[in-house]
Amino acid sequence: MDLYELIEDSRSLLSRFDYDHYPEDFQEFSKKCVPFFGSLEEEEGESAEDVLSSFEAHYSELSRGDRREAVYQDKQVLALYFSPAARAYGGAAEEFAKELQKIWNETYPKENYELGDYEAILKGFDANLLGVPLRKSKKRWWL
C-alpha cells in the first residue's frame, strides 16, 4: 500500500476524531505506517516529491469540489495522524514527514499544516476553565 492509499483509507478516522477515539485510532494508524516507515529506513521508499505527485495524480481525476474536499481531508490525516506517527517512529520517517510537510505547504498554500506530535494533539482535547482542568476521567467533562 502506498502512502496515498493509506491516507485515503484513513479519511474515515476524521469522523471519530475526539478524546475517546484518538488514542486507539492513532495506534492503529501508526501500525499501518510501519511498512512505509521501514522502506524509508532502508532507503527503498519514495521521495516526498514522488508521494506528492501521486496525490496530485489522484486529485486530477476528481471534480473541483471533490478535489478541494480530498485535499482538505488528506491534510487533516497528514497533520493529525501521519506526522505524529512519523515523529514517534523517528529517523528517516521523521525527516520524510518534515520534507512532505514543506512540499505540501508550498503546493497548497491555502491548506498548510504544521507538524504536531501525539501528546500535543491529545492535550488539545483537555477542557479547562481559567487554567483549571475540567476533565477527571476519560469521559467528557460535560457528561
C-alpha positions in Angstrom: 0.0 0.0 0.0 1.4 3.4 -1.0 1.1 6.5 1.2 -1.8 7.9 -0.8 -3.8 4.8 -0.3 -3.0 4.7 3.4 -4.1 8.4 3.8 -7.2 7.9 1.6 -8.3 4.8 3.5 -7.8 6.7 6.8 -10.1 9.7 6.0 -12.8 8.0 7.9 -10.8 8.5 11.1 -11.7 12.2 10.9 -15.3 11.5 11.8 -14.1 9.8 15.0 -11.5 12.4 16.0 -12.3 13.0 19.6 -10.7 12.3 23.0 -12.3 8.9 23.4 -11.2 7.5 20.0 -8.0 9.3 19.1 -5.6 7.2 21.2 -6.8 3.9 19.8 -7.2 5.2 16.2 -3.7 6.7 16.3 -2.2 3.4 17.5 -3.9 1.5 14.7 -2.9 4.1 12.1 0.7 4.0 13.3 0.9 0.2 12.9 -0.3 0.6 9.3 2.6 3.0 8.7 5.4 0.7 9.9 6.0 -0.9 6.5 6.2 2.5 4.8 8.5 3.9 7.5 10.6 0.7 7.2 11.1 1.3 3.5 12.3 4.8 4.2 14.9 3.4 6.7 16.1 1.0 4.1 16.2 3.9 1.5 13.8 2.0 -0.7 10.9 4.3 -0.1 9.6 7.0 -2.4 10.7 10.6 -2.0 8.3 13.3 -0.7 8.2 14.8 -4.2 7.1 11.4 -5.6 4.5 10.9 -3.0 3.0 14.4 -3.6 3.0 13.6 -7.3 1.0 10.5 -6.5 -1.5 12.6 -4.5 -1.8 15.1 -7.4 -2.4 12.3 -9.9 -5.3 11.1 -7.8 -6.7 14.6 -7.3 -6.6 15.3 -11.0 -9.2 12.6 -11.6 -11.7 14.4 -9.2 -14.1 17.2 -9.8 -13.1 20.6 -8.4 -15.4 20.3 -5.4 -14.3 16.7 -4.7 -10.7 17.7 -5.1 -11.0 20.5 -2.6 -12.6 18.1 -0.1 -10.0 15.4 -0.7 -7.1 17.9 -0.2 -8.7 19.2 3.0 -9.2 15.7 4.4 -5.8 14.5 3.4 -4.2 17.5 5.1 -6.1 16.6 8.3 -4.9 13.0 8.2 -1.4 14.1 7.5 -1.4 16.6 10.3 -3.3 14.6 12.9 -2.1 11.0 12.2 0.8 10.7 9.8 3.1 13.4 11.0 2.8 12.4 14.7 3.3 8.7 13.8 6.4 9.6 11.8 7.8 11.8 14.6 7.2 9.0 17.0 8.9 6.5 14.7 11.9 8.9 14.3 14.8 8.7 11.9 14.1 8.7 8.2 10.3 8.7 8.8 10.5 12.0 10.7 12.7 13.6 8.1 10.3 12.4 5.4 7.4 13.9 7.3 9.2 17.3 7.5 10.0 17.2 3.8 6.5 16.2 2.8 5.0 19.0 5.0 7.3 21.6 3.4 6.4 20.5 -0.1 2.7 20.2 0.7 2.6 23.7 2.2 4.4 25.1 -1.0 1.9 23.2 -3.3 -1.2 24.0 -1.2 -0.6 27.4 0.4 -4.3 27.6 1.5 -4.1 24.2 3.1 -1.0 24.5 5.2 -0.4 22.2 8.2 2.1 22.1 11.0 4.0 19.1 12.3 2.4 18.0 15.5 3.1 15.3 17.9 0.8 12.8 19.6 1.0 14.3 23.1 0.3 17.9 22.0 -2.7 16.7 20.0 -4.1 14.7 22.8 -3.5 17.6 25.2 -5.6 19.8 22.9 -8.7 17.7 23.9 -8.3 18.8 27.5 -11.0 21.2 28.6 -10.2 23.8 31.2 -11.7 26.9 32.6 -9.2 29.6 33.5 -6.4 27.1 33.6 -8.2 24.6 35.8 -8.6 21.2 34.1 -12.3 20.1 34.0 -11.7 16.5 32.8 -11.2 14.0 35.6 -11.8 10.8 33.6 -11.8 9.6 30.0 -15.4 10.7 29.7 -16.2 14.2 28.6 -16.4 16.6 31.4 -19.9 17.8 30.5 -21.4 14.3 30.7 
